[in-house]
Amino acid sequence: MALIVQKYGGTSVGDIERIKGVAARVAGYCQQGHQVVVVVSAMSGETNRLVALGQEMADGDPDAREMDVLTASGEQVSIALLCLALHNLSIRARSFLGDQVALHTDDTHGKARIKRIDTNHLEQALTDGCVPVVAGFQGVGSDGAITTLGRGGSDTSAVALAAALKADECEICTDVDGVYTADPRLVESARRLDHITFEEMLELASLGSKVLHPRSVEFAGRYDVPLRVMSTFVEGPGTLITIESENMEQPLVSGIAHARDEAKLTVSGVPDIPGIASKILGPIGRANIEVDMIVQNTGADGLTDFTFTVKRQDYHQAQSLLKPIAEEIGAREVSGDNEIAKVSIVGVGMRSHAGVATRTFDCLASENINIQMISTSEIKISVVVAEKYMELAVRALHSEFDLNNEELPQ
């Protein structure tokens, strides 16, 4: 018998029939003798609907505390319906809101961080033979107010509960049957991975893979929670995400990620003096605009060029912020491009193999794809290319590193 935490996303509980399907799935685990704690999201589209209502009511500037009260209500509906469905199958179940668990957070509404979890109520429910059904995405602040965890909140709730309860496994049940070597919508030969390391999954999630939110992967890795991504609708083992195995030769490249929502900005003719990067990026950071890749060219005649990337949605705001900065520091001009994409290869095997970068660059050159920016770490290489070449780049690299084979190359 194992203790398993399962999380079901919005598509998995999108309507009454799907909720009944989740109940049947949970009942199957119970009948096998497992103890199950279930974490659910709001029904598909519900959170967006609630956010839109709040925005409309407040003329686009709603109070963060009240928005948490509003958006947290979606999960309350889901947990009640799932408990009722489990009761119909003669499975004892009890619903828990974030403050009933209690999942304590800081007081940052809309993107709260988990501080601690009291497991007494959940453990008592399990001892009583009940399936605890917990509202994901939400917690309680120091003043007793409802807080929400932001993007990927339900995944993070599930992983945190699994860590607190010392569960044998945390299963993220979704509309895909695992983690693939590339997006199957772009690469028909993409394969589902049986396993992947926390480190690789964190890189893939951060670089554009939509299967898991990076925050939940980081949490699982920190507390060594075995994490499995699997389908709610199709039977199968999914993909297990664990620590790196010391007795296993890791593949050179495990997967390829891509991100379309990229834009780059260049400040040309910048004085090549200490502190110039801070002068340029300081106002960008204070505007809560996330900067990703940064390149500063070697100075010539006392001047240099400074290029960085942001999310495409932040492109125009960042460009507006840069113009007065450029005038202040005496830069020549500000230019940009919001039709770029980032393509990345990830694999822990890259640590012990030379020549991966050369193969990557040669592969893209053979397809006449120009590389605009490069960023590397110990286990990943990311390149910025024109968006129109993104799909070609992903397919070419997938083939170059032979990721369509059942046995990955060493």
C-alpha positions in Angstrom: 0.0 0.0 0.0 1.3 3.4 -1.0 0.4 7.0 -0.1 -0.2 8.9 -3.3 -1.0 12.5 -3.9 -2.8 13.1 -7.2 -3.4 16.4 -8.9 -6.1 16.9 -11.5 -6.0 20.0 -13.7 -8.8 22.0 -15.2 -9.3 19.9 -18.3 -9.5 16.7 -16.2 -12.4 18.2 -14.2 -13.8 20.3 -17.1 -17.4 19.0 -16.8 -19.6 16.6 -14.8 -18.7 13.6 -16.9 -15.0 14.2 -16.5 -15.3 14.7 -12.8 -17.1 11.3 -12.7 -14.2 9.8 -14.6 -11.7 11.2 -12.1 -13.8 9.8 -9.3 -13.7 6.4 -10.9 -10.0 6.6 -11.3 -9.4 7.6 -7.7 -11.8 4.8 -6.6 -9.6 2.3 -8.5 -6.5 3.3 -6.5 -8.5 3.0 -3.3 -9.7 -0.5 -4.2 -6.0 -1.5 -4.8 -5.4 -0.6 -1.2 -3.6 2.8 -1.7 -4.2 5.9 0.4 -5.0 8.8 -1.9 -4.9 12.5 -1.4 -6.5 14.4 -4.3 -5.7 18.0 -5.3 -7.9 19.6 -8.0 -7.9 22.8 -10.0 -11.0 24.8 -11.0 -13.0 23.5 -13.9 -11.5 24.4 -17.3 -11.9 28.1 -18.1 -13.4 29.0 -14.7 -10.4 30.9 -13.3 -10.2 33.0 -16.5 -13.9 33.7 -16.2 -13.6 34.8 -12.6 -10.6 37.0 -13.4 -12.5 38.7 -16.2 -15.4 39.4 -13.9 -13.1 41.0 -11.3 -11.4 43.1 -14.0 -14.7 44.3 -15.3 -16.0 45.1 -11.9 -12.9 47.1 -10.9 -12.4 48.8 -14.3 -9.2 46.9 -14.8 -7.5 47.6 -11.5 -9.0 45.1 -8.9 -7.8 44.8 -5.3 -5.4 41.9 -5.1 -6.9 40.6 -1.8 -10.5 40.5 -3.2 -9.3 38.9 -6.4 -7.8 36.1 -4.4 -11.2 35.6 -2.7 -12.9 35.6 -6.1 -10.5 33.3 -8.0 -10.2 30.8 -5.1 -13.9 30.0 -5.4 -13.4 28.0 -8.6 -11.5 25.2 -6.7 -14.2 25.2 -4.0 -16.8 24.1 -6.7 -14.4 21.3 -8.0 -13.7 19.7 -4.6 -17.3 19.6 -3.6 -18.4 18.0 -6.9 -15.6 15.5 -6.8 -16.5 14.5 -3.3 -20.1 14.0 -4.3 -19.0 11.9 -7.2 -16.8 9.7 -4.9 -19.7 9.3 -2.5 -21.8 7.9 -5.4 -19.1 5.2 -5.8 -19.2 4.4 -2.0 -15.8 6.0 -1.4 -15.6 8.1 1.7 -14.3 11.6 0.8 -13.9 14.9 2.6 -13.2 18.3 0.9 -10.6 20.8 2.3 -10.1 24.4 1.4 -6.6 25.9 1.7 -7.2 27.3 5.1 -8.7 24.0 6.3 -5.6 22.0 5.5 -4.0 24.4 6.6 -1.6 25.5 3.9 0.1 28.6 5.3 1.6 31.2 2.9 3.1 34.6 3.1 0.7 37.6 2.5 1.6 38.3 -1.2 -1.8 38.1 -2.8 -1.9 36.6 -6.3 1.5 34.9 -6.0 1.9 33.8 -2.4 4.7 31.5 -1.4 4.1 28.4 0.8 5.7 28.7 4.3 4.4 25.6 6.0 1.6 23.0 6.0 -0.3 21.5 8.9 -1.0 17.9 8.0 -3.0 16.9 11.1 -6.4 17.2 9.4 -5.3 15.3 6.3 -3.7 12.6 8.3 -6.8 12.2 10.5 -9.0 12.0 7.3 -6.7 9.2 6.0 -6.8 7.4 9.3 -10.6 7.6 9.2 -10.5 5.9 5.7 -11.4 9.1 3.8 -10.0 10.5 0.6 -9.0 14.1 1.3 -9.9 16.3 -1.7 -8.0 19.5 -1.5 -8.5 22.8 -3.3 -5.3 23.5 -5.2 -3.9 27.0 -5.9 -4.9 28.5 -2.6 -3.7 28.9 1.0 -4.1 31.2 4.0 -2.0 34.2 5.0 -0.8 35.3 8.4 -4.0 37.3 8.9 -6.3 34.4 8.0 -7.1 35.9 4.5 -7.3 33.6 1.4 -4.2 33.7 -0.7 -3.5 32.2 -4.1 -0.2 30.8 -5.4 -0.2 32.2 -8.9 0.6 30.4 -12.1 1.1 26.6 -11.6 -0.4 26.9 -8.2 -2.3 23.6 -8.1 0.8 21.7 -9.2 2.8 23.4 -6.4 0.0 22.7 -3.9 0.2 19.0 -4.8 3.9 18.7 -4.6 4.0 20.6 -1.3 1.4 18.3 0.2 3.3 15.3 -1.0 6.4 16.6 0.7 4.7 17.4 3.9 2.9 14.0 4.1 6.1 12.1 2.9 4.0 10.6 0.2 5.5 7.8 -1.9 4.7 9.6 -5.1 3.0 12.7 -6.5 1.1 12.2 -9.7 0.2 15.2 -12.0 -2.7 13.9 -14.0 -3.3 16.0 -17.1 -4.3 15.8 -20.7 -0.9 14.5 -21.9 0.5 11.1 -21.2 4.0 12.2 -20.1 7.0 14.3 -21.0 8.1 14.1 -24.6 11.5 14.6 -26.3 9.8 17.5 -28.1 6.4 18.9 -28.6 4.5 16.2 -30.5 2.5 18.8 -32.4 5.8 19.9 -34.0 7.7 16.7 -34.2 5.6 13.6 -35.1 8.5 11.3 -34.1 8.7 12.8 -30.6 8.8 10.0 -27.9 7.5 9.9 -24.4 10.3 9.6 -21.9 10.0 6.9 -19.2 12.0 9.0 -16.8 13.8 12.3 -16.6 15.8 14.1 -13.8 14.5 17.0 -11.8 17.3 19.1 -13.2 16.4 18.3 -16.8 12.6 18.8 -16.2 13.3 22.2 -14.5 15.3 23.4 -17.5 12.6 22.1 -20.0 9.8 23.7 -18.0 11.7 27.0 -17.7 12.5 27.0 -21.4 9.0 26.6 -22.8 7.7 23.1 -22.1 4.1 23.5 -20.8 3.7 20.1 -19.1 4.7 21.4 -15.6 5.3 24.8 -14.1 8.9 25.3 -13.1 7.9 26.2 -9.5 6.4 22.8 -8.9 9.4 21.0 -10.3 11.8 23.1 -8.2 9.8 22.3 -5.1 9.8 18.5 -5.9 13.5 18.5 -6.5 14.2 20.4 -3.3 12.2 17.9 -1.2 13.0 14.8 -3.3 9.3 14.1 -4.1 9.1 11.5 -6.9 6.9 13.2 -9.5 5.0 11.5 -12.2 3.3 13.2 -15.2 0.5 11.0 -16.6 -2.8 11.2 -18.5 -6.1 11.4 -16.8 -7.8 9.9 -19.9 -5.4 7.2 -21.2 -3.9 4.4 -19.2 -0.1 4.3 -19.1 2.9 4.8 -16.8 3.6 8.4 -17.8 7.0 10.0 -17.1 8.7 9.7 -13.7 10.8 12.7 -12.6 13.4 11.8 -10.0 16.9 12.5 -8.9 19.8 11.6 -11.3 20.7 8.0 -11.0 24.4 7.5 -10.4 24.5 4.0 -11.9 22.9 4.9 -15.2 24.6 6.4 -18.2 22.4 9.4 -19.1 21.5 10.3 -22.7 23.4 13.1 -24.3 20.2 15.1 -25.0 16.9 14.2 -23.3 14.6 16.8 -24.9 14.1 19.9 -26.9 12.0 22.9 -25.7 10.9 26.0 -27.6 9.3 29.3 -26.7 7.6 31.5 -29.2 6.7 34.4 -26.9 10.1 36.1 -27.1 11.3 39.5 -28.1 14.8 41.1 -28.1 15.9 44.7 -27.5 19.3 46.2 -28.4 20.8 49.4 -27.1 23.6 50.3 -29.6 26.6 52.5 -29.0 26.5 52.2 -25.2 29.5 53.7 -23.3 31.6 50.7 -22.2 32.0 51.7 -18.6 31.3 49.9 -15.2 27.7 49.9 -14.1 26.2 50.4 -17.6 24.2 47.1 -17.4 22.6 48.2 -14.2 21.6 51.6 -15.7 20.0 49.8 -18.6 18.3 46.9 -16.8 17.4 48.6 -13.5 14.3 50.4 -14.7 13.3 47.2 -16.6 13.5 45.1 -13.4 11.6 47.8 -11.4 8.8 47.5 -13.9 8.6 43.8 -13.1 9.7 42.9 -16.6 11.5 39.6 -16.7 14.8 39.6 -18.6 16.1 36.2 -20.0 19.1 36.1 -22.2 21.7 39.0 -22.1 24.6 39.6 -24.5 27.1 42.5 -24.3 29.5 42.8 -27.1 33.2 43.6 -26.6 33.6 47.3 -26.7 35.3 49.2 -29.6 36.3 52.8 -29.4 34.8 52.9 -25.9 31.4 51.8 -27.1 29.5 48.5 -26.9 26.1 47.0 -27.9 23.8 45.6 -25.2 21.1 43.1 -26.2 18.6 41.2 -24.0 15.4 39.3 -24.4 12.0 39.7 -22.7 8.6 38.1 -23.0 6.8 39.4 -26.1 3.9 40.8 -24.1 6.5 43.1 -22.4 8.2 44.2 -25.6 6.5 47.6 -26.2 6.7 48.6 -22.5 10.4 47.7 -22.3 11.1 49.6 -25.5 9.4 52.7 -24.1 11.4 52.4 -20.9 14.7 52.1 -22.8 14.3 55.2 -25.0 14.8 57.8 -22.2 17.6 55.6 -20.7 19.4 55.5 -24.0 19.2 59.3 -24.2 20.5 59.7 -20.6 23.5 57.4 -21.2 24.3 58.8 -24.6 23.6 55.6 -26.5 23.3 55.7 -30.3 19.9 54.0 -30.7 17.4 51.4 -29.4 16.2 48.7 -31.8 14.2 45.5 -31.3 12.6 42.5 -32.8 9.5 40.8 -31.5 9.5 38.0 -34.1 12.0 35.7 -32.6 11.9 32.4 -30.8 14.1 30.4 -28.4 15.0 26.8 -29.1 16.9 24.8 -26.4 18.4 21.3 -26.0 18.6 19.8 -22.6 20.4 16.8 -21.2 22.4 15.9 -18.1 24.6 13.8 -20.4 26.0 17.0 -21.8 28.2 17.3 -18.7 30.4 14.4 -19.7 30.4 14.8 -23.5 32.3 17.4 -25.6 31.2 18.7 -28.9 27.4 19.1 -28.3 27.5 22.9 -29.0 29.4 22.3 -32.3 26.8 19.7 -33.4 24.0 22.1 -32.5 25.5 25.0 -34.4 26.5 22.8 -37.4 23.0 21.4 -37.6 21.3 24.8 -37.7 23.8 26.1 -40.2 23.1 23.1 -42.5 19.4 24.3 -42.5 20.5 27.9 -43.2 19.2 29.0 -39.8 21.0 32.1 -38.4 21.7 32.1 -34.7 21.1 35.5 -33.1 21.9 34.8 -29.5 23.3 31.9 -27.5 23.0 31.0 -23.8 24.4 27.9 -22.2 24.5 26.1 -18.8 26.0 22.8 -17.7 23.0 20.8 -19.1 21.4 23.1 -21.8 22.1 25.2 -24.9 19.6 27.8 -25.9 19.6 29.7 -29.2 17.5 32.6 -30.4 16.4 32.4 -34.1 13.9 34.1 -36.3 10.4 32.8 -35.3 9.7 31.6 -38.9 12.6 29.1 -38.5 11.6 27.8 -35.0 9.8 24.6 -36.1 12.5 23.7 -38.6 15.1 24.2 -35.9 13.2 22.0 -33.4 12.8 19.2 -36.0 16.4 19.4 -37.2 17.8 19.2 -33.7 15.5 16.4 -32.8 16.8 14.4 -35.7 20.5 15.5 -35.2 20.5 14.0 -31.7 18.5 11.0 -32.8 15.7 11.5 -30.2 13.2 9.6 -32.3 15.0 6.3 -31.5 13.6 4.0 -28.7 17.1 3.8 -27.2 18.6 7.3 -26.8 22.2 7.7 -27.9 24.9 7.9 -25.3 
